[in-house]
Amino acid sequence: MCISLVVVLSVHIPSAMANLSLYTVTALLILDSEGNRVVAKYYAPPHSSVGTGTPAELGVGPGGPGMSGLQTYKEQRAFEKSVWEKTRRGAGEIHPLPPHLILSRPSTDLHFHIVGPLATSNELMLQSTLTAFHDAVSLLLRGQIEKRVVLENLDLVLLAADETVDDGIILETDAAAIASRVTRPKPDSTDIVINEQTLLNAYSTFKERVTQRIGQL
């Protein structure tokens, strides 16, 4: 007689593991010494649900990236003021502001911030991302990370942000790689200026080649 035994294993998955998602960044901010916005990138995952602003299939709860409370400019500015008040008084680089986790890095007259969900954030990953973005901006601006210089080169800074985080997903944590992608010239991007002098030069070159060819006959 053969007896088949079926063993059912019950695996407990912690709630933090159940909420793991690629969408780990809520915002990337650069504020000045008075808490005013210099650069602000807020991320909402695509195909988000209406209720929480986060993908329902990923199980990301309230406080996760793209939460509905940070959609309007007024809400974002109020949040940035809260970030400024929290980080300027607190010691260290990690600041919980439920339901968010904020990591900060000061630089001259600017403060770099990265925001993630408090419940599920990996502090080391957020720290690596913030450091990469800061160092990439430093490379692009040749070490002059000041408000005036950042505003004058805002296009480079925004491109660096896009190369670091996209839709709340961390793309790169290597500052040199981020900077190289921002400064890399695009193929066929050289402007060709055609004017009267250009046409005369082309005609002269063509005439010389025709004369040489006739002389060889």
PyMOL commands that set and color helices and strands:
alter all, ss='L'
color gray80, all
select helices_A, chain A and resi 15-18+56-58+68-70+73-89+123-140+147-152+154-164+175-183+196-215
alter helices_A, ss='H'
color red, helices_A
select strands_A, chain A and resi 27-32+37-42+94-97+100-107+110-117+165-166+169-170
alter strands_A, ss='S'
color yellow, strands_A
deselect
rebuild
show_as cartoon
